């Protein structure tokens, strides 16, 4: 069993380890006390599988099919002047930011980054698309709709430090806990 398997496979392994642990407990009553140690180790392994399955299922990730579809959607619209990708200092956020940067580049969008988020954004959650003016450009609106289509809810914010209305900045924050 690999740690990067699907959550379903990890949960099946956890159930199997739990059942085997229960069988060892029953066997320890009649035979050797070593079964108790084996049962405890299997119970611990079961808990680790459950934790890993939970961690894996709550992580932001795009499988190859979704990556390909997102690339195709992004190719349908003219790209903005520049897309800056910024991530909070959190492994999951950095991983997703790199993944999105690669997708943007493969779609022909001028993506730059992954930059470290400013200190005031370190606790940010979700995705935030920063635009230069009050009315987001066509590219910004299209990017928001596209990200939402792929299950990545994004909000907009204004950032006057951006050089022009054609420049977008995508902040990738921590995933909010539900």
PyMOL commands that place a pseudoatom at each C-alpha (Angstrom):
pseudoatom trace, name=CA, resn=UNK, resi=1, chain=A, elem=C, hetatm=0, pos=[0.000, 0.000, 0.000]
pseudoatom trace, name=CA, resn=UNK, resi=2, chain=A, elem=C, hetatm=0, pos=[1.465, 3.360, -1.044]
pseudoatom trace, name=CA, resn=UNK, resi=3, chain=A, elem=C, hetatm=0, pos=[0.785, 6.554, 0.867]
pseudoatom trace, name=CA, resn=UNK, resi=4, chain=A, elem=C, hetatm=0, pos=[-0.326, 8.357, -2.291]
pseudoatom trace, name=CA, resn=UNK, resi=5, chain=A, elem=C, hetatm=0, pos=[-3.083, 5.899, -3.177]
pseudoatom trace, name=CA, resn=UNK, resi=6, chain=A, elem=C, hetatm=0, pos=[-6.678, 7.015, -3.406]
pseudoatom trace, name=CA, resn=UNK, resi=7, chain=A, elem=C, hetatm=0, pos=[-8.565, 7.731, -0.173]
pseudoatom trace, name=CA, resn=UNK, resi=8, chain=A, elem=C, hetatm=0, pos=[-10.882, 4.808, -0.909]
pseudoatom trace, name=CA, resn=UNK, resi=9, chain=A, elem=C, hetatm=0, pos=[-7.977, 2.334, -1.098]
pseudoatom trace, name=CA, resn=UNK, resi=10, chain=A, elem=C, hetatm=0, pos=[-6.540, 3.740, 2.123]
pseudoatom trace, name=CA, resn=UNK, resi=11, chain=A, elem=C, hetatm=0, pos=[-9.900, 3.412, 3.889]
pseudoatom trace, name=CA, resn=UNK, resi=12, chain=A, elem=C, hetatm=0, pos=[-10.235, -0.199, 2.668]
pseudoatom trace, name=CA, resn=UNK, resi=13, chain=A, elem=C, hetatm=0, pos=[-6.757, -0.907, 4.046]
pseudoatom trace, name=CA, resn=UNK, resi=14, chain=A, elem=C, hetatm=0, pos=[-7.747, 0.719, 7.357]
pseudoatom trace, name=CA, resn=UNK, resi=15, chain=A, elem=C, hetatm=0, pos=[-10.840, -1.486, 7.635]
pseudoatom trace, name=CA, resn=UNK, resi=16, chain=A, elem=C, hetatm=0, pos=[-8.804, -4.593, 6.801]
pseudoatom trace, name=CA, resn=UNK, resi=17, chain=A, elem=C, hetatm=0, pos=[-6.173, -3.691, 9.405]
pseudoatom trace, name=CA, resn=UNK, resi=18, chain=A, elem=C, hetatm=0, pos=[-8.933, -3.045, 11.956]
pseudoatom trace, name=CA, resn=UNK, resi=19, chain=A, elem=C, hetatm=0, pos=[-10.587, -6.396, 11.316]
pseudoatom trace, name=CA, resn=UNK, resi=20, chain=A, elem=C, hetatm=0, pos=[-7.244, -8.181, 11.501]
pseudoatom trace, name=CA, resn=UNK, resi=21, chain=A, elem=C, hetatm=0, pos=[-6.488, -6.335, 14.742]
pseudoatom trace, name=CA, resn=UNK, resi=22, chain=A, elem=C, hetatm=0, pos=[-9.789, -7.539, 16.226]
pseudoatom trace, name=CA, resn=UNK, resi=23, chain=A, elem=C, hetatm=0, pos=[-8.980, -11.105, 15.160]
pseudoatom trace, name=CA, resn=UNK, resi=24, chain=A, elem=C, hetatm=0, pos=[-5.590, -10.836, 16.885]
pseudoatom trace, name=CA, resn=UNK, resi=25, chain=A, elem=C, hetatm=0, pos=[-7.270, -9.647, 20.086]
pseudoatom trace, name=CA, resn=UNK, resi=26, chain=A, elem=C, hetatm=0, pos=[-9.573, -12.678, 20.018]
pseudoatom trace, name=CA, resn=UNK, resi=27, chain=A, elem=C, hetatm=0, pos=[-6.648, -15.013, 19.322]
pseudoatom trace, name=CA, resn=UNK, resi=28, chain=A, elem=C, hetatm=0, pos=[-4.592, -13.546, 22.168]
pseudoatom trace, name=CA, resn=UNK, resi=29, chain=A, elem=C, hetatm=0, pos=[-7.129, -14.800, 24.722]
pseudoatom trace, name=CA, resn=UNK, resi=30, chain=A, elem=C, hetatm=0, pos=[-6.397, -18.412, 23.833]
pseudoatom trace, name=CA, resn=UNK, resi=31, chain=A, elem=C, hetatm=0, pos=[-2.771, -18.415, 22.741]
pseudoatom trace, name=CA, resn=UNK, resi=32, chain=A, elem=C, hetatm=0, pos=[0.287, -16.281, 22.996]
pseudoatom trace, name=CA, resn=UNK, resi=33, chain=A, elem=C, hetatm=0, pos=[0.359, -12.737, 24.436]
pseudoatom trace, name=CA, resn=UNK, resi=34, chain=A, elem=C, hetatm=0, pos=[2.290, -11.600, 21.350]
pseudoatom trace, name=CA, resn=UNK, resi=35, chain=A, elem=C, hetatm=0, pos=[-1.021, -11.372, 19.552]
pseudoatom trace, name=CA, resn=UNK, resi=36, chain=A, elem=C, hetatm=0, pos=[-1.917, -8.416, 21.766]
pseudoatom trace, name=CA, resn=UNK, resi=37, chain=A, elem=C, hetatm=0, pos=[1.140, -6.513, 20.584]
pseudoatom trace, name=CA, resn=UNK, resi=38, chain=A, elem=C, hetatm=0, pos=[0.287, -7.387, 16.981]
pseudoatom trace, name=CA, resn=UNK, resi=39, chain=A, elem=C, hetatm=0, pos=[-3.287, -6.200, 17.528]
pseudoatom trace, name=CA, resn=UNK, resi=40, chain=A, elem=C, hetatm=0, pos=[-2.069, -2.886, 18.944]
pseudoatom trace, name=CA, resn=UNK, resi=41, chain=A, elem=C, hetatm=0, pos=[0.296, -2.358, 16.007]
pseudoatom trace, name=CA, resn=UNK, resi=42, chain=A, elem=C, hetatm=0, pos=[-2.455, -3.164, 13.500]
pseudoatom trace, name=CA, resn=UNK, resi=43, chain=A, elem=C, hetatm=0, pos=[-4.821, -0.762, 15.271]
pseudoatom trace, name=CA, resn=UNK, resi=44, chain=A, elem=C, hetatm=0, pos=[-2.156, 1.944, 15.043]
pseudoatom trace, name=CA, resn=UNK, resi=45, chain=A, elem=C, hetatm=0, pos=[-1.638, 1.169, 11.354]
pseudoatom trace, name=CA, resn=UNK, resi=46, chain=A, elem=C, hetatm=0, pos=[-5.387, 1.397, 10.806]
pseudoatom trace, name=CA, resn=UNK, resi=47, chain=A, elem=C, hetatm=0, pos=[-5.459, 4.845, 12.446]
pseudoatom trace, name=CA, resn=UNK, resi=48, chain=A, elem=C, hetatm=0, pos=[-2.557, 5.991, 10.251]
pseudoatom trace, name=CA, resn=UNK, resi=49, chain=A, elem=C, hetatm=0, pos=[-4.387, 4.832, 7.117]
pseudoatom trace, name=CA, resn=UNK, resi=50, chain=A, elem=C, hetatm=0, pos=[-7.525, 6.717, 8.166]
pseudoatom trace, name=CA, resn=UNK, resi=51, chain=A, elem=C, hetatm=0, pos=[-5.531, 9.894, 8.862]
pseudoatom trace, name=CA, resn=UNK, resi=52, chain=A, elem=C, hetatm=0, pos=[-3.718, 9.671, 5.534]
pseudoatom trace, name=CA, resn=UNK, resi=53, chain=A, elem=C, hetatm=0, pos=[-6.990, 9.066, 3.673]
pseudoatom trace, name=CA, resn=UNK, resi=54, chain=A, elem=C, hetatm=0, pos=[-8.536, 12.121, 5.342]
pseudoatom trace, name=CA, resn=UNK, resi=55, chain=A, elem=C, hetatm=0, pos=[-5.471, 14.244, 4.587]
pseudoatom trace, name=CA, resn=UNK, resi=56, chain=A, elem=C, hetatm=0, pos=[-5.400, 13.062, 0.974]
pseudoatom trace, name=CA, resn=UNK, resi=57, chain=A, elem=C, hetatm=0, pos=[-9.117, 13.628, 0.395]
pseudoatom trace, name=CA, resn=UNK, resi=58, chain=A, elem=C, hetatm=0, pos=[-9.077, 17.202, 1.726]
pseudoatom trace, name=CA, resn=UNK, resi=59, chain=A, elem=C, hetatm=0, pos=[-6.029, 18.325, -0.272]
pseudoatom trace, name=CA, resn=UNK, resi=60, chain=A, elem=C, hetatm=0, pos=[-6.352, 20.741, -3.179]
pseudoatom trace, name=CA, resn=UNK, resi=61, chain=A, elem=C, hetatm=0, pos=[-5.337, 18.800, -6.256]
pseudoatom trace, name=CA, resn=UNK, resi=62, chain=A, elem=C, hetatm=0, pos=[-6.165, 18.477, -9.905]
pseudoatom trace, name=CA, resn=UNK, resi=63, chain=A, elem=C, hetatm=0, pos=[-6.018, 15.098, -11.569]
pseudoatom trace, name=CA, resn=UNK, resi=64, chain=A, elem=C, hetatm=0, pos=[-4.719, 14.790, -15.119]
pseudoatom trace, name=CA, resn=UNK, resi=65, chain=A, elem=C, hetatm=0, pos=[-8.196, 14.894, -16.670]
pseudoatom trace, name=CA, resn=UNK, resi=66, chain=A, elem=C, hetatm=0, pos=[-9.138, 18.099, -14.837]
pseudoatom trace, name=CA, resn=UNK, resi=67, chain=A, elem=C, hetatm=0, pos=[-5.747, 19.630, -15.667]
pseudoatom trace, name=CA, resn=UNK, resi=68, chain=A, elem=C, hetatm=0, pos=[-6.308, 18.912, -19.364]
pseudoatom trace, name=CA, resn=UNK, resi=69, chain=A, elem=C, hetatm=0, pos=[-9.830, 20.329, -19.338]
pseudoatom trace, name=CA, resn=UNK, resi=70, chain=A, elem=C, hetatm=0, pos=[-8.685, 23.436, -17.478]
pseudoatom trace, name=CA, resn=UNK, resi=71, chain=A, elem=C, hetatm=0, pos=[-5.914, 23.951, -20.063]
pseudoatom trace, name=CA, resn=UNK, resi=72, chain=A, elem=C, hetatm=0, pos=[-8.462, 23.718, -22.890]
pseudoatom trace, name=CA, resn=UNK, resi=73, chain=A, elem=C, hetatm=0, pos=[-10.792, 26.196, -21.208]
pseudoatom trace, name=CA, resn=UNK, resi=74, chain=A, elem=C, hetatm=0, pos=[-7.963, 28.672, -20.678]
pseudoatom trace, name=CA, resn=UNK, resi=75, chain=A, elem=C, hetatm=0, pos=[-6.903, 28.439, -24.329]
pseudoatom trace, name=CA, resn=UNK, resi=76, chain=A, elem=C, hetatm=0, pos=[-10.357, 29.615, -25.447]
pseudoatom trace, name=CA, resn=UNK, resi=77, chain=A, elem=C, hetatm=0, pos=[-9.900, 33.187, -24.240]
pseudoatom trace, name=CA, resn=UNK, resi=78, chain=A, elem=C, hetatm=0, pos=[-7.130, 35.692, -24.911]
pseudoatom trace, name=CA, resn=UNK, resi=79, chain=A, elem=C, hetatm=0, pos=[-4.707, 35.692, -21.990]
pseudoatom trace, name=CA, resn=UNK, resi=80, chain=A, elem=C, hetatm=0, pos=[-4.185, 38.729, -19.774]
pseudoatom trace, name=CA, resn=UNK, resi=81, chain=A, elem=C, hetatm=0, pos=[-0.978, 40.747, -19.957]
pseudoatom trace, name=CA, resn=UNK, resi=82, chain=A, elem=C, hetatm=0, pos=[0.432, 38.886, -16.965]
pseudoatom trace, name=CA, resn=UNK, resi=83, chain=A, elem=C, hetatm=0, pos=[-0.672, 36.463, -14.249]
pseudoatom trace, name=CA, resn=UNK, resi=84, chain=A, elem=C, hetatm=0, pos=[1.283, 36.551, -11.014]
pseudoatom trace, name=CA, resn=UNK, resi=85, chain=A, elem=C, hetatm=0, pos=[0.822, 33.589, -8.728]
pseudoatom trace, name=CA, resn=UNK, resi=86, chain=A, elem=C, hetatm=0, pos=[1.403, 34.077, -5.016]
pseudoatom trace, name=CA, resn=UNK, resi=87, chain=A, elem=C, hetatm=0, pos=[1.151, 31.454, -2.272]
pseudoatom trace, name=CA, resn=UNK, resi=88, chain=A, elem=C, hetatm=0, pos=[1.049, 31.567, 1.505]
pseudoatom trace, name=CA, resn=UNK, resi=89, chain=A, elem=C, hetatm=0, pos=[3.915, 29.689, 3.180]
pseudoatom trace, name=CA, resn=UNK, resi=90, chain=A, elem=C, hetatm=0, pos=[2.046, 26.410, 3.505]
pseudoatom trace, name=CA, resn=UNK, resi=91, chain=A, elem=C, hetatm=0, pos=[3.001, 23.218, 1.628]
pseudoatom trace, name=CA, resn=UNK, resi=92, chain=A, elem=C, hetatm=0, pos=[-0.458, 22.546, 0.195]
pseudoatom trace, name=CA, resn=UNK, resi=93, chain=A, elem=C, hetatm=0, pos=[-0.850, 26.141, -1.026]
pseudoatom trace, name=CA, resn=UNK, resi=94, chain=A, elem=C, hetatm=0, pos=[2.598, 26.144, -2.628]
pseudoatom trace, name=CA, resn=UNK, resi=95, chain=A, elem=C, hetatm=0, pos=[1.883, 22.815, -4.350]
pseudoatom trace, name=CA, resn=UNK, resi=96, chain=A, elem=C, hetatm=0, pos=[-1.437, 24.058, -5.773]
pseudoatom trace, name=CA, resn=UNK, resi=97, chain=A, elem=C, hetatm=0, pos=[0.139, 27.363, -6.835]
pseudoatom trace, name=CA, resn=UNK, resi=98, chain=A, elem=C, hetatm=0, pos=[2.857, 25.536, -8.762]
pseudoatom trace, name=CA, resn=UNK, resi=99, chain=A, elem=C, hetatm=0, pos=[0.283, 23.262, -10.336]
pseudoatom trace, name=CA, resn=UNK, resi=100, chain=A, elem=C, hetatm=0, pos=[-1.829, 26.245, -11.458]
pseudoatom trace, name=CA, resn=UNK, resi=101, chain=A, elem=C, hetatm=0, pos=[1.258, 28.074, -12.771]
pseudoatom trace, name=CA, resn=UNK, resi=102, chain=A, elem=C, hetatm=0, pos=[2.180, 25.048, -14.878]
pseudoatom trace, name=CA, resn=UNK, resi=103, chain=A, elem=C, hetatm=0, pos=[-1.364, 24.794, -16.252]
pseudoatom trace, name=CA, resn=UNK, resi=104, chain=A, elem=C, hetatm=0, pos=[-1.409, 28.499, -17.136]
pseudoatom trace, name=CA, resn=UNK, resi=105, chain=A, elem=C, hetatm=0, pos=[1.953, 28.206, -18.911]
pseudoatom trace, name=CA, resn=UNK, resi=106, chain=A, elem=C, hetatm=0, pos=[0.825, 25.112, -20.828]
pseudoatom trace, name=CA, resn=UNK, resi=107, chain=A, elem=C, hetatm=0, pos=[-2.312, 27.024, -21.913]
pseudoatom trace, name=CA, resn=UNK, resi=108, chain=A, elem=C, hetatm=0, pos=[-0.170, 29.851, -23.263]
pseudoatom trace, name=CA, resn=UNK, resi=109, chain=A, elem=C, hetatm=0, pos=[-0.910, 32.327, -20.479]
pseudoatom trace, name=CA, resn=UNK, resi=110, chain=A, elem=C, hetatm=0, pos=[1.986, 34.543, -19.286]
pseudoatom trace, name=CA, resn=UNK, resi=111, chain=A, elem=C, hetatm=0, pos=[2.162, 33.218, -15.720]
pseudoatom trace, name=CA, resn=UNK, resi=112, chain=A, elem=C, hetatm=0, pos=[4.902, 34.211, -13.302]
pseudoatom trace, name=CA, resn=UNK, resi=113, chain=A, elem=C, hetatm=0, pos=[5.549, 32.927, -9.819]
pseudoatom trace, name=CA, resn=UNK, resi=114, chain=A, elem=C, hetatm=0, pos=[5.206, 31.191, -7.387]
pseudoatom trace, name=CA, resn=UNK, resi=115, chain=A, elem=C, hetatm=0, pos=[5.932, 34.141, -5.089]
pseudoatom trace, name=CA, resn=UNK, resi=116, chain=A, elem=C, hetatm=0, pos=[5.738, 34.183, -1.308]
pseudoatom trace, name=CA, resn=UNK, resi=117, chain=A, elem=C, hetatm=0, pos=[2.654, 36.008, -0.056]
pseudoatom trace, name=CA, resn=UNK, resi=118, chain=A, elem=C, hetatm=0, pos=[3.074, 39.216, 1.901]
pseudoatom trace, name=CA, resn=UNK, resi=119, chain=A, elem=C, hetatm=0, pos=[2.939, 38.919, 5.670]
pseudoatom trace, name=CA, resn=UNK, resi=120, chain=A, elem=C, hetatm=0, pos=[-0.589, 40.344, 5.882]
pseudoatom trace, name=CA, resn=UNK, resi=121, chain=A, elem=C, hetatm=0, pos=[-1.840, 37.520, 3.632]
pseudoatom trace, name=CA, resn=UNK, resi=122, chain=A, elem=C, hetatm=0, pos=[-0.129, 34.663, 5.503]
pseudoatom trace, name=CA, resn=UNK, resi=123, chain=A, elem=C, hetatm=0, pos=[-3.390, 33.553, 7.130]
pseudoatom trace, name=CA, resn=UNK, resi=124, chain=A, elem=C, hetatm=0, pos=[-5.445, 33.756, 3.930]
pseudoatom trace, name=CA, resn=UNK, resi=125, chain=A, elem=C, hetatm=0, pos=[-7.629, 30.864, 2.908]
pseudoatom trace, name=CA, resn=UNK, resi=126, chain=A, elem=C, hetatm=0, pos=[-8.884, 29.815, -0.503]
pseudoatom trace, name=CA, resn=UNK, resi=127, chain=A, elem=C, hetatm=0, pos=[-8.119, 31.595, -3.766]
pseudoatom trace, name=CA, resn=UNK, resi=128, chain=A, elem=C, hetatm=0, pos=[-8.190, 35.368, -4.216]
pseudoatom trace, name=CA, resn=UNK, resi=129, chain=A, elem=C, hetatm=0, pos=[-7.853, 37.007, -7.627]
pseudoatom trace, name=CA, resn=UNK, resi=130, chain=A, elem=C, hetatm=0, pos=[-6.505, 40.552, -7.325]
pseudoatom trace, name=CA, resn=UNK, resi=131, chain=A, elem=C, hetatm=0, pos=[-7.307, 43.050, -10.087]
pseudoatom trace, name=CA, resn=UNK, resi=132, chain=A, elem=C, hetatm=0, pos=[-6.164, 46.636, -10.614]
pseudoatom trace, name=CA, resn=UNK, resi=133, chain=A, elem=C, hetatm=0, pos=[-9.496, 48.403, -10.916]
pseudoatom trace, name=CA, resn=UNK, resi=134, chain=A, elem=C, hetatm=0, pos=[-13.066, 48.126, -9.646]
pseudoatom trace, name=CA, resn=UNK, resi=135, chain=A, elem=C, hetatm=0, pos=[-14.382, 46.389, -12.743]
pseudoatom trace, name=CA, resn=UNK, resi=136, chain=A, elem=C, hetatm=0, pos=[-12.499, 43.125, -13.355]
pseudoatom trace, name=CA, resn=UNK, resi=137, chain=A, elem=C, hetatm=0, pos=[-11.371, 42.645, -16.943]
pseudoatom trace, name=CA, resn=UNK, resi=138, chain=A, elem=C, hetatm=0, pos=[-12.895, 40.048, -19.257]
pseudoatom trace, name=CA, resn=UNK, resi=139, chain=A, elem=C, hetatm=0, pos=[-9.902, 37.808, -18.618]
pseudoatom trace, name=CA, resn=UNK, resi=140, chain=A, elem=C, hetatm=0, pos=[-10.325, 38.130, -14.841]
pseudoatom trace, name=CA, resn=UNK, resi=141, chain=A, elem=C, hetatm=0, pos=[-14.027, 37.299, -14.978]
pseudoatom trace, name=CA, resn=UNK, resi=142, chain=A, elem=C, hetatm=0, pos=[-13.363, 34.363, -17.282]
pseudoatom trace, name=CA, resn=UNK, resi=143, chain=A, elem=C, hetatm=0, pos=[-10.616, 33.069, -14.989]
pseudoatom trace, name=CA, resn=UNK, resi=144, chain=A, elem=C, hetatm=0, pos=[-12.937, 33.304, -11.970]
pseudoatom trace, name=CA, resn=UNK, resi=145, chain=A, elem=C, hetatm=0, pos=[-15.676, 31.379, -13.746]
pseudoatom trace, name=CA, resn=UNK, resi=146, chain=A, elem=C, hetatm=0, pos=[-13.225, 28.778, -15.006]
pseudoatom trace, name=CA, resn=UNK, resi=147, chain=A, elem=C, hetatm=0, pos=[-11.713, 28.183, -11.567]
pseudoatom trace, name=CA, resn=UNK, resi=148, chain=A, elem=C, hetatm=0, pos=[-15.185, 27.832, -10.078]
pseudoatom trace, name=CA, resn=UNK, resi=149, chain=A, elem=C, hetatm=0, pos=[-16.133, 25.375, -12.802]
pseudoatom trace, name=CA, resn=UNK, resi=150, chain=A, elem=C, hetatm=0, pos=[-13.259, 23.191, -11.645]
pseudoatom trace, name=CA, resn=UNK, resi=151, chain=A, elem=C, hetatm=0, pos=[-14.202, 23.353, -7.959]
pseudoatom trace, name=CA, resn=UNK, resi=152, chain=A, elem=C, hetatm=0, pos=[-11.728, 26.058, -6.989]
pseudoatom trace, name=CA, resn=UNK, resi=153, chain=A, elem=C, hetatm=0, pos=[-13.815, 28.835, -5.461]
pseudoatom trace, name=CA, resn=UNK, resi=154, chain=A, elem=C, hetatm=0, pos=[-12.119, 32.198, -5.910]
pseudoatom trace, name=CA, resn=UNK, resi=155, chain=A, elem=C, hetatm=0, pos=[-12.935, 35.696, -4.759]
pseudoatom trace, name=CA, resn=UNK, resi=156, chain=A, elem=C, hetatm=0, pos=[-11.838, 39.034, -6.200]
pseudoatom trace, name=CA, resn=UNK, resi=157, chain=A, elem=C, hetatm=0, pos=[-10.080, 41.890, -4.526]
pseudoatom trace, name=CA, resn=UNK, resi=158, chain=A, elem=C, hetatm=0, pos=[-8.596, 45.193, -5.645]
pseudoatom trace, name=CA, resn=UNK, resi=159, chain=A, elem=C, hetatm=0, pos=[-4.873, 45.777, -5.593]
pseudoatom trace, name=CA, resn=UNK, resi=160, chain=A, elem=C, hetatm=0, pos=[-3.706, 49.180, -6.755]
pseudoatom trace, name=CA, resn=UNK, resi=161, chain=A, elem=C, hetatm=0, pos=[-0.063, 48.065, -6.817]
pseudoatom trace, name=CA, resn=UNK, resi=162, chain=A, elem=C, hetatm=0, pos=[-0.649, 46.049, -10.002]
pseudoatom trace, name=CA, resn=UNK, resi=163, chain=A, elem=C, hetatm=0, pos=[0.858, 47.831, -13.031]
pseudoatom trace, name=CA, resn=UNK, resi=164, chain=A, elem=C, hetatm=0, pos=[-2.263, 47.840, -15.245]
pseudoatom trace, name=CA, resn=UNK, resi=165, chain=A, elem=C, hetatm=0, pos=[-5.743, 46.397, -15.675]
pseudoatom trace, name=CA, resn=UNK, resi=166, chain=A, elem=C, hetatm=0, pos=[-4.376, 43.506, -17.751]
pseudoatom trace, name=CA, resn=UNK, resi=167, chain=A, elem=C, hetatm=0, pos=[-2.293, 42.143, -14.887]
pseudoatom trace, name=CA, resn=UNK, resi=168, chain=A, elem=C, hetatm=0, pos=[-3.885, 39.619, -12.530]
pseudoatom trace, name=CA, resn=UNK, resi=169, chain=A, elem=C, hetatm=0, pos=[-2.551, 38.259, -9.258]
pseudoatom trace, name=CA, resn=UNK, resi=170, chain=A, elem=C, hetatm=0, pos=[-3.809, 34.934, -7.947]
pseudoatom trace, name=CA, resn=UNK, resi=171, chain=A, elem=C, hetatm=0, pos=[-3.243, 34.379, -4.228]
pseudoatom trace, name=CA, resn=UNK, resi=172, chain=A, elem=C, hetatm=0, pos=[-3.368, 30.729, -3.192]
pseudoatom trace, name=CA, resn=UNK, resi=173, chain=A, elem=C, hetatm=0, pos=[-4.117, 30.453, 0.513]
pseudoatom trace, name=CA, resn=UNK, resi=174, chain=A, elem=C, hetatm=0, pos=[-4.648, 27.660, 2.976]
pseudoatom trace, name=CA, resn=UNK, resi=175, chain=A, elem=C, hetatm=0, pos=[-7.667, 25.505, 2.403]
pseudoatom trace, name=CA, resn=UNK, resi=176, chain=A, elem=C, hetatm=0, pos=[-10.378, 26.484, 4.858]
pseudoatom trace, name=CA, resn=UNK, resi=177, chain=A, elem=C, hetatm=0, pos=[-11.388, 23.760, 7.306]
pseudoatom trace, name=CA, resn=UNK, resi=178, chain=A, elem=C, hetatm=0, pos=[-15.032, 22.690, 7.066]
for i in range(1, 178): cmd.bond("trace and resi %d" % i, "trace and resi %d" % (i + 1))
show_as sticks, trace
zoom trace
